[in-house]
């Protein structure tokens, strides 16, 4: 049997982080540990999907409902049947990948059939704020690619300020469902002229049909509208990219399957995060190997991190060390 434990944690951000949905100062997470009783321990972390009502407490209840002891031969495919997509399954699935790597000495990337991990460049996210706050953050954000949080009132001006402060940076805009199609159509020419290269989730989840027939000069990426494999087919023709997040899809097992399905549907790939420490980013790093856009900057927004942390150098992420995960 595998002994299963879950622990609630809170990680403080370097400063308040605002999006079109809310503003936060801490990241509450669930850390899961799987112990085989013979010296093998697997760890993982999940923040859950807050806009779907998930919290570390609700995730812990889902895990507790499975029982304290899990079968020794548990697989990721079996977890897909035991739990729905979401943070609880993500925590257990990624902890299981880590446990199997510790038990066998075969790293998770090799078990996943991937090539040796290579460094990737992550975006750095600038949260919503007033003009002075945005300028201050942009001036300090010396990263090659920046993601700008916007809403229905603060959008082009935000991009213009960041472009003034970081003229060479590549720019992504994330509306977090705050726009309508008419607003999107009005903003597209201005955003294109400012060098924006991707727009994330402009319209609300469930209103994606509004994007039918849109002739956009910029590609659109589905975030909240992209959950697991079952969500992908409906995104074709409306979005050009999908943002895969382990908390949304329920772990690395499903995320890798999503990569294959998105490729089959000719959808571009992005990997993102719901914030968290390097422990949450480590399994997503495997997904990042297949992605055009990587958004795994969670640890850069926090005061503290795990040991050993993932190393970041001017936005370039090194592969996670085995002592962290996998």
Steps between C-alpha positions, in 0.01 A plus 500: 500500500597865456449730797347830394532828688394855413609824661367856460751781442496874426775676306534878512534698178760774457212747456124485435417342165188617317314362198162576346354255757658594833807611695701270727790527746558128574477173309326222698609157376463132583818293524448127453741226609488134400709257709547137395627397844833385355677832477330627185325835534336709231401865542290745302315827541167633371332838529173386344267698278381788715245634252329160512480518878795273576707564813768294671235400753258365237785319324610342829145372552500342153826323574385390846192341342730255320635375833833531677646201316510469122577187295870432446439453129312829458549663159430841354245343267316358801497843665321636193212271598513564875497881501371775269729752335622755752755571769448187714574267210791719396660471845466121511595441137818708517594351837458156341733593211756615757457183708553273197813695409636460853413128508652412164778753459352580158426875476147609422597647163634163389191320629292745295694409186656845463845607389737630770361821646628828356474849653195704399420871507199593709292814480498733798157628599416862589180522701236771466557837661476873439727673248777580749494148641510347152793719399692411815448127446582522131822690563618222733386216272815431300371180341488403132124433497240668720136412565276793585181456699224726369126550546212671322619850596878465525647350184670701220640756745655217701666360189621845393662566838678164502613548140652837594692345790596175326521576127671171413281265703254262338149560633198282581170640624271305736143630539384217731153492337442876545431600138220463248544442128420865414765621746750246367439613141549862602826428684663259255652759260649700787639192674652376176664838437657484848657164424274273704537146365234300691175570686382262771133430571342825381137389544329318788514123518178375346485796261767364268252476211526880481840446338360306203602663174728755665783611271761588758848627415616347829463140617271429796571252778231319699573489872189475718318339205771232474474239774576141397498297178122511482507880466733522203279419203266791573793744491600425140424793271457734795847495650842430355670400827397317816646566844552170682512527879548200725253631757229532235551167324583300812865408473790414275340181365208693350720793397723276287190350338376854432825582321446209263134585441569872445762411241251272325254790487771740376474721809810683621630426848552712809558383856394713795463496876260598777797640700701301750852392581760319293337173608189594300706614199721189483252254340369778275858542379459167318197639315701815422733296283225484235374859530549816299403713801606419857344676799656344809605811689314421824812483720620837368192663655563356850724605787620145571525171311570129551845350540650425259319757285479511124767740381393806301744727316344793312192292433683183398396203715735211564359147530394409856753313710408142600502610864206729426285271285514226241 
